[in-house]
Amino acid sequence: MKRRFANWISGFRQPTKVSLTALLFVAFLAGLFGEGLKLGGKVLEEQCAANESAVANLEILTALHAIELQFVEQKNGTLVERISELPDKDEEVGKISEEVRVTSKQIAAQKRSLSDTRQNDLPRLSDQTSEICYKARFFDRLASFVSGIFTLILTIYLFYLGILVSDLSSRQQRQVRNDDSDHGIAPD
């Protein structure tokens, strides 16, 4: 079995020091590239997590802001009802009435801003987060692929190195046998 394997391997080109060095260099480059991809993937994963957190926080803040606007609007409505119930409209009532009008305008502006945030900013940030998370997964898969190539190249290198060592060992054994036979010593 060992002989068959050796005969099968002898069909391959015998590795040289140059080819082994080149193979080791390619393995080194693949490993370096794979580590760079892993590092880039980790950075993107952290950014993905940060963006997901930002999206969740923005959703919570918009919900709280909407509740706050409802509360202010209800309070403003209550003030309007009280003003309308007052019999005499003096200067104080006029001031309160003006404050209610200004507050109503502010509430309307904040509602538009809140609506813009919900319709534009939130989906845009969510899309950016999805894109970053996709890139992070892609980098992770690519790094795994490159790591597999690195392992394959290193395995081939070790395989060729084994062939070289085996060839040197068999040459040494032949040399010893030849030396022994030249000196009249019988082989084992």
C-alpha positions as CSV (number, residue, x, y, z in Angstrom):
1,M,0.0,0.0,0.0
2,K,2.8,2.4,0.9
3,R,4.6,1.5,-2.4
4,R,1.4,2.2,-4.4
5,F,1.0,5.5,-2.7
6,A,4.7,6.3,-3.4
7,N,4.4,5.3,-7.0
8,W,1.2,7.4,-7.4
9,I,3.0,10.4,-5.9
10,S,6.0,10.0,-8.0
11,G,3.8,11.1,-10.9
12,F,3.7,14.6,-9.4
13,R,6.4,17.1,-10.1
14,Q,9.0,16.9,-7.3
15,P,8.7,20.1,-5.2
16,T,11.7,22.4,-5.2
17,K,12.8,24.9,-2.6
18,V,11.5,27.7,-4.8
19,S,8.1,26.2,-5.3
20,L,7.8,25.4,-1.6
21,T,8.9,29.0,-0.7
22,A,6.4,30.4,-3.2
23,L,3.6,28.2,-1.8
24,L,4.4,29.3,1.7
25,F,4.4,33.0,0.6
26,V,1.0,32.6,-1.0
27,A,-0.3,30.9,2.2
28,F,1.1,33.8,4.2
29,L,-0.6,36.3,1.9
30,A,-3.9,34.4,2.1
31,G,-3.7,34.3,5.9
32,L,-2.9,38.0,6.1
33,F,-5.8,38.8,3.7
34,G,-8.1,36.6,5.8
35,E,-7.2,38.3,9.0
36,G,-7.8,41.7,7.4
37,L,-11.2,40.5,6.3
38,K,-12.0,39.3,9.8
39,L,-10.9,42.6,11.3
40,G,-13.1,44.5,8.7
41,G,-16.0,42.2,9.5
42,K,-15.7,42.8,13.2
43,V,-15.7,46.6,12.7
44,L,-18.8,46.3,10.5
45,E,-20.5,44.0,13.0
46,E,-19.9,46.6,15.8
47,Q,-21.2,49.4,13.5
48,C,-24.2,47.1,12.7
49,A,-25.0,46.6,16.4
50,A,-24.6,50.4,17.1
51,N,-26.9,51.2,14.2
52,E,-29.5,48.7,15.3
53,S,-29.4,50.2,18.8
54,A,-29.7,53.7,17.3
55,V,-32.8,52.6,15.3
56,A,-34.4,51.1,18.4
57,N,-33.6,54.2,20.4
58,L,-35.0,56.5,17.7
59,E,-38.2,54.4,17.5
60,I,-38.6,54.7,21.3
61,L,-37.9,58.4,21.3
62,T,-40.4,59.1,18.5
63,A,-43.0,57.1,20.4
64,L,-42.3,59.1,23.6
65,H,-42.3,62.4,21.7
66,A,-45.7,61.5,20.2
67,I,-47.1,60.7,23.7
68,E,-45.6,64.0,25.0
69,L,-47.2,65.9,22.1
70,Q,-50.6,64.3,22.8
71,F,-50.3,65.4,26.5
72,V,-49.4,69.0,25.5
73,E,-52.2,69.1,23.0
74,Q,-54.7,67.9,25.6
75,K,-53.5,70.4,28.1
76,N,-53.7,73.1,25.4
77,G,-57.3,72.0,24.6
78,T,-58.2,72.2,28.3
79,L,-56.9,75.8,28.4
80,V,-58.9,76.8,25.4
81,E,-62.1,75.4,27.0
82,R,-61.4,77.3,30.2
83,I,-60.7,80.5,28.3
84,S,-64.0,80.2,26.5
85,E,-65.8,79.7,29.8
86,L,-64.5,82.9,31.3
87,P,-67.0,85.7,31.3
88,D,-64.8,88.7,31.1
89,K,-61.9,88.8,28.9
90,D,-59.2,90.9,30.4
91,E,-55.6,91.2,29.6
92,E,-54.5,88.0,31.4
93,V,-57.0,86.0,29.4
94,G,-55.6,87.5,26.2
95,K,-52.0,86.5,27.2
96,I,-53.1,83.0,27.9
97,S,-55.0,82.9,24.7
98,E,-51.9,84.0,22.8
99,E,-49.8,81.4,24.5
100,V,-52.3,78.7,23.6
101,R,-52.2,79.9,19.9
102,V,-48.3,79.8,19.9
103,T,-48.3,76.4,21.6
104,S,-50.8,75.1,19.0
105,K,-48.4,76.2,16.2
106,Q,-45.5,74.6,18.0
107,I,-47.4,71.4,18.4
108,A,-48.3,71.4,14.7
109,A,-44.6,71.9,13.7
110,Q,-43.4,69.2,16.0
111,K,-46.0,66.8,14.7
112,R,-44.8,67.5,11.1
113,S,-41.2,67.0,12.3
114,L,-42.2,63.7,14.0
115,S,-44.0,62.6,10.9
116,D,-40.9,63.3,8.8
117,T,-38.7,61.4,11.2
118,R,-41.0,58.4,11.1
119,Q,-41.5,58.5,7.3
120,N,-38.0,59.5,6.2
121,D,-35.2,59.2,8.8
122,L,-36.3,56.0,10.5
123,P,-36.6,54.0,7.2
124,R,-33.3,55.5,5.9
125,L,-31.4,54.6,9.0
126,S,-33.0,51.1,9.0
127,D,-31.9,50.6,5.4
128,Q,-28.4,51.7,6.2
129,T,-28.3,49.3,9.1
130,S,-29.5,46.5,6.9
131,E,-26.8,47.2,4.4
132,I,-24.0,47.4,7.0
133,C,-25.2,44.2,8.6
134,Y,-25.2,42.5,5.1
135,K,-21.7,43.7,4.5
136,A,-20.6,42.4,7.9
137,R,-22.0,38.9,7.1
138,F,-20.4,39.0,3.7
139,F,-17.0,39.9,5.2
140,D,-17.4,37.1,7.7
141,R,-18.2,34.5,5.0
142,L,-15.4,35.8,2.8
143,A,-12.9,35.6,5.7
144,S,-14.0,32.0,6.4
145,F,-13.5,31.2,2.7
146,V,-10.0,32.8,2.6
147,S,-9.2,31.0,5.9
148,G,-10.2,27.7,4.2
149,I,-7.9,28.5,1.2
150,F,-5.1,29.3,3.6
151,T,-5.6,26.0,5.3
152,L,-5.7,24.2,1.9
153,I,-2.5,25.9,0.8
154,L,-0.8,25.1,4.1
155,T,-1.9,21.5,3.7
156,I,-0.5,21.3,0.2
157,Y,2.7,22.9,1.5
158,L,3.0,20.3,4.2
159,F,2.2,17.5,1.7
160,Y,4.9,18.7,-0.6
161,L,7.3,19.1,2.3
162,G,6.5,15.5,3.3
163,I,7.3,14.3,-0.2
164,L,10.6,16.2,-0.1
165,V,11.5,14.8,3.2
166,S,10.5,11.3,2.1
167,D,12.6,11.7,-1.1
168,L,15.6,12.8,0.9
169,S,15.1,10.0,3.4
170,S,15.0,7.4,0.6
171,R,18.0,8.9,-1.1
172,Q,19.9,8.7,2.2
173,Q,18.9,5.1,2.6
174,R,20.0,4.3,-0.9
175,Q,23.3,6.1,-0.3
176,V,23.9,4.2,2.9
177,R,23.1,0.9,1.1
178,N,25.4,1.8,-1.8
179,D,28.1,2.7,0.7
180,D,27.6,-0.5,2.6
181,S,27.7,-2.6,-0.5
182,D,30.8,-0.8,-1.7
183,H,32.4,-1.8,1.6
184,G,31.2,-5.4,1.5
185,I,28.5,-5.1,4.2
186,A,25.4,-7.1,3.5
187,P,22.1,-5.1,3.5
188,D,19.5,-5.9,6.3
